[in-house]
Amino acid sequence: IVGLPESLHAEPLETTTVRLPRWVGGSYCWAGAYIAGELMRAEGFTDVRYVEADRSVDQSEWIARGETDFSVNFPPNQIASIDAGVPIKVLTGLHSGCLELIAKESIRSVTDLRGKRVGVDGFNNSRHMWLTLMSAYVGLDPVNDIQWVLTKDVKPTELFIQGKIDAFLGTPPQPQELRAKKIGHT
């Protein structure tokens, strides 16, 4: 790396402004967007903006509405947006390892979710889509084989500890908190 030019781009950029998504209160997985901003500045972007748009709609809509130029999103959300006609292009996927399926001890695999109460914080959102894909992949019918429990107004860890749900897709620090209490497993 020693001796490389400060910027590797060969010709001037056509545009020097880029709008990236900002998610206040987002988890550590948003660090990539902030690092990308710094890397873009190093490559000649002089105006890197972070925009927080309407959180009630998928970030693909932020792009379609002209609010941002890129998004940080789950591939299932991007696929659903493309299916719905949102004019986006996917450059790469994200979130390969920050989600953990947390379950009661009697549940040893995704197929064991048949007939179980699985908590989700909304329908057709990223967690619900991931769980739907996972269960369909192993031969379950996500609509009929799983009892979906909406956890929107309460933390899924609370419902899990209370025995009101048998499993949920967790993000840090949820799995770590439950492991510390020796409750459930991944």
Secondary structure, DSSP 8 states (H G I E B T S, - for coil): -TT--S---SS--S--EEEEE--TT--GGGHHHHHHHHHHHHTT-SEEEEE---TTS-HHHHHHTTS-S-----HHHHHHHHHTT----------SSS-EEEE-TT--SGGGGTT-EEEESSTTSHHHHHHHHHHHHTT--TTTSSEEEE-TTS-HHHHHHTTS-SEEEE-TTHHHHHHHTT-SB-
